[in-house]
Amino acid sequence: MPQTSPYRELHDRVAARPGAAERLAALRLDTLAEIGLHELRRSLQRSQTDLAAELGISQPAVSQLERGEDVKVSTLRSYLDSLGARLQILAIFDDGDTETAIPIRIGANA
């Protein structure tokens, strides 16, 4: 049977390689860019029930929000606020060679 190494030992070996911190940071950003609301909530160890109570809505409403494709900005802002995050909306312009990201401000508090 092959011998296995503890995760911490493997992590430390990978992290010690030149450029590892930069590669891991880029991977982390890529992963976060693709995360769904339910995955974000679960990664913060928050339940739908607790979040619903904080938002003053039902647990099924939180579930519906997490599955929804057409979410109101104000609802999304409240959801993220309750998770300790800020909502930022970017308009991405792609001219073929480069991408330009422009923050979009919505509402009086933007």
All heavy atoms as an XYZ file, in Angstrom:
842
protein
N       0.843     -1.174      0.000
C       0.000      0.000      0.000
C       0.896      1.247      0.000
O       1.849      1.327      0.769
C      -0.907     -0.025      1.233
C      -1.801      1.188      1.334
S      -2.926      1.132      2.740
C      -4.156      0.044      2.116
N       0.622      2.226     -0.896
C       1.467      3.410     -0.938
C       1.305      4.245      0.333
O       0.248      4.291      0.942
C       0.955      4.174     -2.159
C      -0.370      3.596     -2.483
C      -0.428      2.252     -1.868
N       2.416      4.865      0.696
C       2.402      5.715      1.884
C       1.829      7.085      1.512
O       2.154      7.635      0.466
C       3.815      5.873      2.426
C       3.863      6.644      3.717
C       5.267      6.667      4.301
O       6.165      6.044      3.781
N       5.433      7.410      5.370
N       0.981      7.637      2.370
C       0.386      8.944      2.121
C       1.008      9.980      3.044
O       1.525      9.649      4.110
C      -1.140      8.928      2.348
O      -1.396      8.560      3.696
C      -1.821      7.942      1.407
N       0.950     11.241      2.609
C       1.477     12.338      3.405
C       0.323     13.144      3.977
O      -0.712     13.291      3.327
C       2.334     13.265      2.536
O       3.430     12.565      2.003
N       0.495     13.664      5.159
C      -0.541     14.533      5.721
C      -0.738     15.770      4.836
O       0.209     16.257      4.200
C      -0.009     14.935      7.093
C       1.124     14.007      7.384
C       1.618     13.497      6.064
N      -1.979     16.261      4.804
C      -2.297     17.423      3.982
C      -1.373     18.596      4.296
O      -0.889     19.266      3.387
C      -3.762     17.846      4.190
C      -4.066     19.156      3.515
C      -4.286     19.207      2.149
C      -4.089     20.346      4.232
C      -4.535     20.405      1.512
C      -4.337     21.549      3.604
C      -4.567     21.582      2.244
O      -4.797     22.768      1.615
N      -1.139     18.888      5.552
C      -0.317     20.039      5.948
C       1.070     19.932      5.329
O       1.627     20.907      4.841
C      -0.259     20.130      7.466
C       0.678     21.189      8.032
C       0.500     22.600      7.538
N      -0.808     23.150      7.708
C      -1.245     24.232      7.063
N      -0.474     24.863      6.203
N      -2.432     24.703      7.252
N       1.650     18.732      5.321
C       2.980     18.536      4.748
C       2.962     18.825      3.238
O       3.845     19.511      2.716
C       3.446     17.112      5.012
C       4.829     16.807      4.484
C       5.219     15.361      4.733
O       4.958     14.861      5.846
O       5.775     14.744      3.806
N       1.953     18.307      2.537
C       1.831     18.563      1.099
C       1.618     20.054      0.829
O       2.234     20.627     -0.071
C       0.681     17.754      0.514
C       0.859     16.234      0.532
C      -0.428     15.560      0.102
C       2.021     15.825     -0.350
N       0.753     20.663      1.610
C       0.492     22.108      1.455
C       1.774     22.912      1.629
O       2.075     23.799      0.835
C      -0.556     22.559      2.470
C      -0.797     24.026      2.435
N      -0.070     24.916      3.194
C      -1.674     24.770      1.711
C      -0.482     26.149      2.940
N      -1.451     26.088      2.050
N       2.534     22.594      2.658
C       3.768     23.332      2.934
C       4.783     23.170      1.808
O       5.474     24.129      1.447
C       4.376     22.895      4.266
C       3.538     23.330      5.462
O       2.633     24.184      5.289
O       3.773     22.797      6.566
N       4.863     21.961      1.226
C       5.791     21.748      0.106
C       5.373     22.563     -1.121
O       6.205     23.160     -1.785
C       5.883     20.274     -0.255
C       6.797     19.505      0.671
C       7.130     18.172      0.108
N       5.918     17.333      0.115
C       5.857     16.093     -0.315
N       6.932     15.518     -0.816
N       4.751     15.408     -0.261
N       4.072     22.577     -1.416
C       3.578     23.347     -2.560
C       3.776     24.841     -2.313
O       4.238     25.579     -3.185
C       2.085     23.033     -2.835
C       1.491     24.012     -3.837
C       1.948     21.606     -3.342
N       3.447     25.303     -1.115
C       3.556     26.728     -0.791
C       5.005     27.217     -0.816
O       5.263     28.405     -1.033
C       2.929     26.996      0.569
N       5.968     26.324     -0.604
C       7.382     26.708     -0.574
C       7.976     26.889     -1.969
O       9.052     27.470     -2.120
C       8.191     25.660      0.196
N       7.287     26.439     -2.995
C       7.816     26.562     -4.358
C       7.811     28.026     -4.802
O       6.923     28.793     -4.445
C       6.983     25.735     -5.326
C       7.082     24.251     -5.089
C       6.222     23.486     -6.038
N       6.308     22.059     -5.781
C       5.445     21.190     -6.223
N       4.417     21.565     -6.963
N       5.593     19.919     -5.937
N       8.793     28.416     -5.625
C       8.845     29.796     -6.118
C       7.570     30.164     -6.887
O       7.095     29.398     -7.730
C      10.061     29.809     -7.050
C      10.899     28.651     -6.618
C       9.931     27.632     -6.085
N       6.993     31.305     -6.562
C       5.806     31.801     -7.249
C       4.506     31.171     -6.785
O       3.440     31.472     -7.313
N       4.573     30.294     -5.788
C       3.373     29.582     -5.337
C       2.328     30.538     -4.785
O       1.136     30.387     -5.061
C       3.733     28.538     -4.292
N       2.750     31.517     -4.015
C       1.786     32.443     -3.410
C       0.985     33.173     -4.486
O      -0.244     33.316     -4.370
C       2.501     33.441     -2.509
N       1.660     33.596     -5.547
C       0.984     34.305     -6.628
C       0.028     33.384     -7.379
O      -1.089     33.762     -7.715
C       1.999     34.920     -7.598
C       2.840     36.032     -6.993
C       4.003     35.537     -6.148
O       4.307     34.317     -6.156
O       4.605     36.366     -5.439
N       0.476     32.156     -7.659
C      -0.387     31.195     -8.358
C      -1.614     30.847     -7.526
O      -2.729     30.788     -8.035
C       0.389     29.924     -8.721
C       1.383     30.117     -9.865
C       1.934     28.791    -10.378
N       2.544     27.957     -9.345
C       3.790     28.088     -8.899
N       4.566     29.033     -9.396
N       4.265     27.287     -7.972
N      -1.416     30.629     -6.234
C      -2.543     30.301     -5.359
C      -3.511     31.475     -5.237
O      -4.727     31.277     -5.225
C      -2.039     29.876     -3.980
C      -1.317     28.527     -3.935
C      -0.687     28.298     -2.564
C      -2.252     27.387     -4.286
N      -2.993     32.693     -5.172
C      -3.858     33.867     -5.100
C      -4.690     34.006     -6.372
O      -5.882     34.324     -6.313
C      -3.027     35.131     -4.863
N      -4.080     33.763     -7.526
C      -4.806     33.842     -8.793
C      -5.888     32.765     -8.866
O      -7.013     33.029     -9.298
C      -3.840     33.707     -9.969
N      -5.569     31.559     -8.436
C      -6.563     30.483     -8.415
C      -7.711     30.807     -7.466
O      -8.877     30.536     -7.762
C      -5.912     29.160     -8.006
C      -5.030     28.495     -9.045
C      -4.264     27.323     -8.429
C      -5.856     28.020    -10.221
N      -7.385     31.393     -6.326
C      -8.414     31.772     -5.363
C      -9.363     32.802     -5.974
O     -10.575     32.693     -5.849
C      -7.761     32.328     -4.096
C      -8.706     32.559     -2.947
C      -7.975     32.946     -1.659
N      -7.020     31.930     -1.242
C      -5.695     32.097     -1.210
N      -5.150     33.239     -1.565
N      -4.898     31.127     -0.824
N      -8.808     33.787     -6.676
C      -9.643     34.805     -7.327
C     -10.517     34.188     -8.411
O     -11.698     34.523     -8.536
C      -8.775     35.915     -7.914
C      -8.199     36.903     -6.927
C      -7.263     37.877     -7.634
C      -9.294     37.650     -6.186
N      -9.948     33.280     -9.205
C     -10.725     32.600    -10.242
C     -11.871     31.805     -9.636
O     -12.991     31.818    -10.141
C      -9.839     31.664    -11.071
C      -8.898     32.406    -12.005
O      -9.111     33.614    -12.215
O      -7.968     31.779    -12.512
N     -11.590     31.125     -8.551
C     -12.619     30.329     -7.883
C     -13.717     31.227     -7.334
O     -14.905     30.952     -7.499
C     -11.998     29.490     -6.748
O     -10.998     28.641     -7.316
C     -13.049     28.662     -6.037
N     -13.343     32.309     -6.682
C     -14.340     33.225     -6.130
C     -15.178     33.865     -7.227
O     -16.351     34.161     -7.019
C     -13.666     34.303     -5.282
C     -13.133     33.828     -3.939
C     -12.347     34.943     -3.256
C     -14.251     33.325     -3.046
N     -14.591     34.073     -8.393
C     -15.330     34.688     -9.499
C     -16.444     33.786    -10.007
O     -17.389     34.257    -10.633
C     -14.375     35.028    -10.640
N     -16.349     32.489     -9.730
C     -17.330     31.537    -10.237
C     -18.240     30.965     -9.152
O     -19.047     30.092     -9.427
C     -16.603     30.386    -10.937
C     -15.833     30.830    -12.152
C     -15.094     29.681    -12.806
O     -15.330     28.518    -12.432
O     -14.270     29.955    -13.685
N     -18.143     31.465     -7.936
C     -18.887     30.874     -6.829
C     -20.335     31.339     -6.832
O     -20.628     32.490     -7.128
C     -18.186     31.198     -5.491
C     -18.684     30.287     -4.385
C     -18.382     32.644     -5.105
C     -17.813     30.344     -3.136
N     -21.240     30.434     -6.551
C     -22.655     30.769     -6.456
C     -22.993     31.276     -5.064
O     -22.224     31.092     -4.114
N     -24.169     31.889     -4.922
C     -24.572     32.431     -3.631
C     -24.625     31.351     -2.557
O     -24.163     31.565     -1.428
C     -25.927     33.129     -3.744
C     -25.945     34.433     -4.536
C     -27.369     34.971     -4.608
C     -25.018     35.461     -3.927
N     -25.186     30.195     -2.894
C     -25.288     29.136     -1.880
C     -23.910     28.640     -1.462
O     -23.675     28.345     -0.292
C     -26.166     27.975     -2.371
C     -25.547     27.134     -3.422
N     -25.433     27.534     -4.727
C     -24.975     25.905     -3.347
C     -24.828     26.596     -5.419
N     -24.544     25.600     -4.618
N     -22.969     28.573     -2.404
C     -21.614     28.139     -2.074
C     -20.920     29.173     -1.191
O     -20.193     28.816     -0.261
C     -20.806     27.908     -3.347
C     -21.316     26.750     -4.172
C     -20.763     26.747     -5.581
O     -20.756     27.805     -6.235
O     -20.346     25.663     -6.018
N     -21.153     30.449     -1.487
C     -20.583     31.513     -0.661
C     -21.120     31.412      0.761
O     -20.357     31.432      1.735
C     -20.909     32.879     -1.265
C     -20.462     34.092     -0.464
C     -18.948     34.115     -0.304
C     -20.949     35.368     -1.141
N     -22.443     31.278      0.885
C     -23.061     31.180      2.203
C     -22.517     29.975      2.967
O     -22.137     30.081      4.141
C     -24.580     31.069      2.072
C     -25.289     30.849      3.411
C     -26.761     30.602      3.260
N     -27.139     29.635      2.260
C     -27.034     28.304      2.396
N     -26.546     27.774      3.501
N     -27.426     27.500      1.424
N     -22.450     28.826      2.297
C     -21.969     27.615      2.958
C     -20.496     27.726      3.340
O     -20.088     27.227      4.393
C     -22.201     26.407      2.068
C     -23.694     26.077      1.956
C     -23.984     24.904      1.071
N     -23.431     23.695      1.694
C     -23.236     22.571      1.055
N     -23.538     22.465     -0.218
N     -22.745     21.517      1.667
N     -19.700     28.391      2.507
C     -18.275     28.541      2.838
C     -18.087     29.403      4.083
O     -17.084     29.278      4.779
C     -17.508     29.132      1.660
O     -17.791     30.509      1.517
N     -19.064     30.256      4.369
C     -19.029     31.097      5.575
C     -19.745     30.430      6.743
O     -19.942     31.039      7.786
C     -19.659     32.464      5.275
C     -18.903     33.294      4.242
C     -19.718     34.509      3.832
C     -17.538     33.703      4.778
N     -20.143     29.170      6.537
C     -20.793     28.346      7.559
C     -22.049     29.007      8.113
O     -22.283     29.049      9.312
C     -19.808     27.996      8.679
C     -18.630     27.210      8.171
C     -17.612     26.895      9.233
O     -17.515     27.565     10.243
N     -16.817     25.873      8.972
N     -22.867     29.525      7.195
C     -24.147     30.142      7.564
C     -25.267     29.287      6.987
O     -25.179     28.813      5.860
C     -24.245     31.555      6.986
C     -23.168     32.543      7.440
C     -23.376     33.019      8.861
N     -24.673     33.623      9.073
C     -24.982     34.896      8.837
N     -24.070     35.713      8.369
N     -26.203     35.345      9.076
N     -26.325     29.087      7.754
C     -27.463     28.315      7.268
C     -28.481     29.250      6.620
O     -28.514     30.446      6.903
C     -28.127     27.560      8.425
O     -28.810     28.467      9.275
N     -29.296     28.672      5.759
C     -30.377     29.460      5.150
C     -31.328     29.973      6.225
O     -31.812     31.098      6.136
C     -31.152     28.615      4.134
C     -30.422     28.378      2.850
C     -31.257     27.619      1.841
O     -32.254     26.984      2.184
N     -30.851     27.676      0.582
N     -31.575     29.172      7.242
C     -32.494     29.555      8.309
C     -31.968     30.771      9.077
O     -32.716     31.722      9.332
C     -32.720     28.366      9.275
O     -33.186     27.256      8.516
C     -33.708     28.717     10.361
N     -30.694     30.745      9.445
C     -30.106     31.881     10.162
C     -30.100     33.140      9.306
O     -30.402     34.236      9.775
C     -28.673     31.562     10.613
C     -28.620     30.500     11.703
O     -29.651     30.279     12.384
O     -27.553     29.885     11.865
N     -29.749     32.975      8.047
C     -29.709     34.112      7.131
C     -31.112     34.682      6.929
O     -31.295     35.906      6.913
C     -29.100     33.682      5.799
C     -28.608     34.771      4.878
C     -27.563     35.637      5.550
C     -28.043     34.167      3.618
N     -32.103     33.804      6.808
C     -33.486     34.250      6.640
C     -33.935     35.078      7.842
O     -34.569     36.130      7.682
C     -34.408     33.046      6.451
N     -33.609     34.623      9.039
C     -33.986     35.357     10.252
C     -33.343     36.737     10.269
O     -33.985     37.731     10.616
C     -33.586     34.560     11.492
N     -32.082     36.817      9.872
C     -31.379     38.098      9.838
C     -31.975     39.041      8.798
O     -32.058     40.246      9.008
C     -29.897     37.863      9.561
C     -29.046     39.102      9.741
C     -27.567     38.811      9.638
O     -27.143     37.693     10.013
O     -26.847     39.692      9.175
N     -32.404     38.489      7.678
C     -32.974     39.300      6.597
C     -34.458     39.591      6.798
O     -35.024     40.417      6.074
C     -32.771     38.589      5.251
C     -31.338     38.484      4.750
C     -31.256     37.542      3.565
C     -30.805     39.862      4.384
N     -35.101     38.881      7.720
C     -36.520     39.063      7.948
C     -37.385     38.451      6.859
O     -38.458     38.958      6.536
N     -36.889     37.343      6.288
C     -37.629     36.619      5.250
C     -37.681     35.152      5.629
O     -37.081     34.735      6.626
C     -37.007     36.809      3.842
C     -35.565     36.282      3.795
C     -37.051     38.279      3.425
C     -34.908     36.342      2.425
N     -38.376     34.339      4.854
C     -38.468     32.913      5.149
C     -37.265     32.160      4.575
O     -36.600     32.628      3.647
C     -39.758     32.339      4.559
O     -39.708     32.382      3.146
N     -37.031     30.964      5.116
C     -35.955     30.115      4.589
C     -36.210     29.752      3.135
O     -35.266     29.799      2.326
C     -35.804     28.867      5.467
C     -34.765     27.874      4.968
C     -35.322     26.893      3.951
O     -36.466     26.448      4.058
N     -34.525     26.577      2.942
N     -37.461     29.424      2.734
C     -37.684     29.156      1.308
C     -37.371     30.369      0.419
O     -36.935     30.203     -0.723
C     -39.168     28.779      1.236
C     -39.483     28.237      2.592
C     -38.645     29.067      3.533
N     -37.562     31.577      0.938
C     -37.232     32.772      0.148
C     -35.719     32.880     -0.063
O     -35.266     33.299     -1.132
C     -37.771     34.024      0.831
N     -34.929     32.500      0.941
C     -33.462     32.488      0.782
C     -33.080     31.456     -0.270
O     -32.254     31.725     -1.153
C     -32.744     32.209      2.124
C     -31.247     31.999      1.905
C     -32.980     33.341      3.105
N     -33.681     30.278     -0.207
C     -33.409     29.233     -1.194
C     -33.745     29.714     -2.599
O     -32.967     29.505     -3.543
C     -34.226     27.977     -0.857
O     -33.998     26.973     -1.807
N     -34.889     30.358     -2.739
C     -35.302     30.877     -4.051
C     -34.326     31.933     -4.553
O     -33.963     31.954     -5.731
C     -36.713     31.444     -3.963
C     -37.266     31.877     -5.296
C     -38.707     32.368     -5.177
O     -39.206     32.630     -4.084
N     -39.378     32.471     -6.303
N     -33.879     32.804     -3.660
C     -32.899     33.834     -4.029
C     -31.617     33.192     -4.537
O     -31.060     33.594     -5.556
C     -32.607     34.736     -2.822
C     -31.416     35.682     -2.936
C     -31.671     36.743     -3.993
C     -31.126     36.343     -1.608
N     -31.149     32.167     -3.844
C     -29.903     31.510     -4.233
C     -30.013     30.789     -5.567
O     -29.018     30.635     -6.274
C     -29.468     30.526     -3.134
C     -29.022     31.235     -1.873
C     -28.615     30.297     -0.757
O     -28.894     29.078     -0.851
O     -28.022     30.779      0.201
N     -31.198     30.356     -5.926
C     -31.397     29.663     -7.211
C     -31.810     30.613     -8.323
O     -31.784     30.235     -9.495
C     -32.485     28.593     -7.057
C     -32.102     27.406     -6.235
C     -33.156     26.316     -6.333
N     -34.510     26.837     -6.376
C     -35.357     26.897     -5.357
N     -34.982     26.463     -4.193
N     -36.569     27.389     -5.497
N     -32.191     31.834     -7.976
C     -32.755     32.761     -8.947
C     -31.763     33.247     -9.986
O     -30.569     33.327     -9.740
N     -32.291     33.551    -11.145
C     -31.472     34.090    -12.227
C     -31.702     35.585    -12.415
O     -30.902     36.259    -13.045
C     -31.788     33.347    -13.525
C     -31.350     31.905    -13.501
C     -31.610     31.213    -14.820
O     -31.838     31.893    -15.833
O     -31.585     29.970    -14.830
N     -32.814     36.095    -11.891
C     -33.159     37.500    -12.066
C     -33.412     38.109    -10.690
O     -34.547     38.207    -10.236
C     -34.397     37.635    -12.960
C     -34.662     39.073    -13.380
O     -33.760     39.922    -13.227
O     -35.775     39.347    -13.841
N     -32.333     38.481    -10.015
C     -32.390     38.951     -8.636
C     -32.346     40.476     -8.607
O     -31.556     41.097     -9.326
C     -31.186     38.386     -7.845
C     -31.184     38.866     -6.418
C     -31.180     36.868     -7.904
N     -33.197     41.065     -7.760
C     -33.159     42.511     -7.587
C     -31.842     42.909     -6.925
O     -31.353     42.220     -6.025
C     -34.322     42.976     -6.705
C     -35.668     42.915     -7.386
C     -36.812     43.284     -6.454
C     -36.617     44.649     -5.827
N     -37.775     45.053     -4.998
N     -31.280     44.024     -7.364
C     -30.011     44.497     -6.818
C     -30.141     44.747     -5.318
O     -29.256     44.389     -4.538
C     -29.527     45.770     -7.557
C     -28.327     46.386     -6.870
C     -29.195     45.442     -9.008
N     -31.241     45.342     -4.889
C     -31.419     45.636     -3.461
C     -31.469     44.349     -2.630
O     -30.919     44.291     -1.526
C     -32.691     46.454     -3.236
O     -33.824     45.755     -3.695
N     -32.085     43.308     -3.160
C     -32.155     42.025     -2.458
C     -30.775     41.394     -2.368
O     -30.368     40.907     -1.307
C     -33.127     41.067     -3.184
O     -34.398     41.702     -3.282
C     -33.249     39.746     -2.470
N     -30.040     41.430     -3.452
C     -28.688     40.882     -3.468
C     -27.785     41.663     -2.513
O     -26.988     41.078     -1.777
C     -28.121     40.895     -4.888
C     -26.733     40.305     -5.077
C     -26.668     38.862     -4.589
C     -26.323     40.407     -6.539
N     -27.926     42.973     -2.504
C     -27.129     43.823     -1.603
C     -27.410     43.437     -0.149
O     -26.484     43.265      0.652
C     -27.439     45.298     -1.832
C     -26.589     46.221     -0.948
C     -26.892     47.682     -1.203
N     -26.298     48.050     -2.483
C     -26.899     48.827     -3.383
N     -28.092     49.325     -3.165
N     -26.296     49.121     -4.525
N     -28.686     43.267      0.225
C     -29.045     42.883      1.592
C     -28.486     41.505      1.943
O     -27.962     41.297      3.047
C     -30.564     42.872      1.763
O     -31.084     44.157      1.607
N     -28.612     40.576      1.021
C     -28.102     39.218      1.223
C     -26.601     39.274      1.511
O     -26.116     38.685      2.482
C     -28.393     38.387     -0.026
C     -27.906     36.959      0.003
C     -28.741     35.930      0.412
C     -26.618     36.625     -0.405
C     -28.313     34.608      0.420
C     -26.174     35.318     -0.395
C     -27.031     34.318      0.018
O     -26.587     33.015      0.025
N     -25.851     39.981      0.675
C     -24.403     40.049      0.844
C     -24.016     40.825      2.097
O     -23.053     40.463      2.785
C     -23.755     40.655     -0.401
C     -23.852     39.775     -1.651
C     -23.369     40.529     -2.872
C     -23.095     38.475     -1.464
N     -24.762     41.895      2.415
C     -24.505     42.641      3.652
C     -24.596     41.714      4.859
O     -23.773     41.784      5.776
C     -25.501     43.788      3.825
C     -25.196     44.996      2.953
O     -24.083     45.077      2.386
O     -26.091     45.859      2.832
N     -25.598     40.842      4.863
C     -25.784     39.933      5.994
C     -24.656     38.910      6.091
O     -24.434     38.332      7.152
C     -27.139     39.246      5.926
O     -27.185     38.366      4.837
N     -23.940     38.686      4.996
C     -22.782     37.785      5.009
C     -21.482     38.540      5.290
O     -20.411     37.946      5.331
C     -22.665     37.049      3.674
C     -23.750     36.025      3.359
C     -23.541     35.447      1.963
C     -23.799     34.923      4.403
N     -21.592     39.861      5.453
C     -20.400     40.665      5.732
C     -19.661     41.127      4.496
O     -18.474     41.455      4.562
N     -20.359     41.160      3.357
C     -19.715     41.562      2.101
C     -20.408     42.794      1.517
O     -21.531     43.106      1.883
C     -19.781     40.414      1.093
N     -19.729     43.467      0.630
C     -20.285     44.590     -0.119
C     -20.567     44.127     -1.529
O     -19.817     43.333     -2.096
C     -19.269     45.736     -0.234
C     -19.215     46.670      0.896
C     -18.232     47.823      0.668
N     -16.854     47.366      0.450
C     -16.149     47.607     -0.649
N     -16.637     48.297     -1.639
N     -14.923     47.171     -0.765
N     -21.631     44.664     -2.117
C     -21.926     44.369     -3.517
C     -21.207     45.380     -4.392
O     -21.277     46.582     -4.148
C     -23.439     44.449     -3.767
C     -23.877     44.279     -5.226
C     -23.517     42.885     -5.738
C     -25.360     44.524     -5.351
N     -20.510     44.894     -5.386
C     -19.878     45.756     -6.381
C     -20.252     45.202     -7.745
O     -20.084     44.011     -8.007
C     -18.359     45.782     -6.217
C     -17.688     46.703     -7.206
C     -16.182     46.768     -7.006
O     -15.586     45.927     -6.351
N     -15.571     47.771     -7.577
N     -20.749     46.075     -8.585
C     -21.138     45.673     -9.939
C     -20.151     46.283    -10.918
O     -19.852     47.479    -10.839
C     -22.576     46.127    -10.253
C     -23.543     45.475     -9.271
C     -22.945     45.792    -11.694
C     -24.965     45.941     -9.398
N     -19.665     45.462    -11.833
C     -18.707     45.916    -12.834
C     -19.282     45.731    -14.224
O     -19.882     44.703    -14.516
C     -17.405     45.119    -12.747
C     -16.605     45.203    -11.458
C     -15.413     44.250    -11.526
C     -16.135     46.624    -11.215
N     -19.074     46.719    -15.066
C     -19.370     46.577    -16.493
C     -18.045     46.212    -17.154
O     -17.050     46.930    -17.011
C     -19.926     47.872    -17.065
N     -18.011     45.105    -17.865
C     -16.780     44.630    -18.498
C     -16.867     44.902    -19.995
O     -17.773     44.421    -20.674
C     -16.564     43.119    -18.264
C     -16.679     42.761    -16.792
C     -15.246     42.659    -18.873
C     -15.602     43.340    -15.906
N     -15.925     45.685    -20.485
C     -15.842     45.978    -21.911
C     -14.648     45.215    -22.463
O     -13.541     45.338    -21.970
C     -15.672     47.485    -22.154
C     -16.864     48.281    -21.737
C     -16.977     48.780    -20.446
C     -17.897     48.521    -22.637
C     -18.090     49.514    -20.059
C     -19.002     49.252    -22.262
C     -19.110     49.738    -20.971
N     -14.884     44.417    -23.496
C     -13.841     43.594    -24.082
C     -13.662     44.025    -25.527
O     -14.550     43.853    -26.354
C     -14.248     42.129    -24.013
C     -13.139     41.182    -24.453
O     -12.091     41.659    -24.934
O     -13.342     39.974    -24.306
N     -12.494     44.598    -25.830
C     -12.271     45.058    -27.205
C     -11.459     44.052    -28.021
O     -10.980     44.347    -29.098
C     -11.603     46.431    -27.223
C     -10.156     46.412    -26.750
O      -9.617     45.328    -26.477
O      -9.564     47.502    -26.653
N     -11.321     42.846    -27.492
C     -10.577     41.815    -28.219
C      -9.175     41.642    -27.689
O      -8.701     40.532    -27.537
N      -8.481     42.754    -27.407
C      -7.119     42.677    -26.885
C      -7.074     42.842    -25.373
O      -6.242     42.236    -24.701
C      -6.237     43.755    -27.523
C      -6.037     43.536    -29.019
O      -6.003     42.360    -29.436
O      -5.943     44.528    -29.755
N      -7.945     43.680    -24.858
C      -7.946     43.947    -23.425
C      -9.377     44.003    -22.900
O     -10.320     44.204    -23.657
C      -7.268     45.296    -23.100
O      -7.982     46.336    -23.762
C      -5.821     45.313    -23.520
N      -9.485     43.828    -21.602
C     -10.759     43.995    -20.922
C     -10.666     45.218    -20.028
O      -9.655     45.428    -19.371
C     -11.090     42.778    -20.049
C     -11.673     41.627    -20.790
C     -12.179     40.534    -19.844
O     -12.044     40.677    -18.615
O     -12.691     39.544    -20.352
N     -11.712     46.006    -20.007
C     -11.791     47.154    -19.124
C     -12.985     46.962    -18.212
O     -14.100     46.722    -18.678
C     -11.965     48.462    -19.920
O     -10.887     48.572    -20.852
C     -11.987     49.664    -19.009
N     -12.747     47.048    -16.906
C     -13.801     46.896    -15.921
C     -14.107     48.265    -15.331
O     -13.220     48.939    -14.826
C     -13.390     45.934    -14.830
N     -15.382     48.655    -15.404
C     -15.805     49.949    -14.879
C     -16.840     49.702    -13.778
O     -17.881     49.090    -14.047
C     -16.394     50.832    -15.982
C     -15.328     51.076    -17.045
C     -16.935     52.148    -15.418
C     -15.828     51.819    -18.252
N     -16.556     50.164    -12.542
C     -17.547     49.998    -11.474
C     -18.818     50.781    -11.788
O     -18.769     51.914    -12.256
C     -16.853     50.581    -10.246
C     -15.400     50.644    -10.591
C     -15.331     50.796    -12.072
N     -19.959     50.161    -11.529
C     -21.252     50.784    -11.744
C     -21.858     51.095    -10.373
O     -21.944     50.238     -9.515
C     -22.204     49.827    -12.513
C     -21.580     49.420    -13.858
C     -23.572     50.448    -12.692
C     -21.336     50.562    -14.803
N     -22.262     52.351    -10.202
C     -22.884     52.768     -8.954
C     -24.387     52.869     -9.155
O     -24.849     53.506    -10.081
C     -22.308     54.093     -8.492
C     -20.857     53.944     -8.029
C     -20.192     55.269     -7.791
N     -18.843     55.278     -7.324
C     -17.832     54.542     -7.709
N     -18.004     53.614     -8.593
N     -16.619     54.676     -7.225
N     -25.125     52.228     -8.253
C     -26.580     52.229     -8.351
C     -27.142     52.732     -7.025
O     -26.751     52.259     -5.960
C     -27.120     50.805     -8.623
C     -26.570     50.303     -9.962
C     -28.622     50.774     -8.600
C     -26.892     48.864    -10.245
N     -28.049     53.672     -7.093
C     -28.718     54.165     -5.908
C     -27.990     55.295     -5.231
O     -26.849     55.632     -5.554
N     -28.642     55.868     -4.247
C     -28.129     57.043     -3.563
C     -26.919     56.730     -2.687
O     -26.070     57.577     -2.465
C     -29.226     57.658     -2.691
N     -26.817     55.487     -2.173
C     -25.710     55.123     -1.287
C     -24.507     54.560     -2.030
O     -23.610     54.045     -1.417
C     -26.193     54.096     -0.258
C     -27.220     54.666      0.667
O     -27.235     55.850      0.925
N     -28.100     53.814      1.163
N     -24.525     54.634     -3.333
C     -23.451     54.009     -4.112
C     -22.166     54.778     -4.046
O     -22.024     55.878     -3.781
C     -23.884     53.878     -5.562
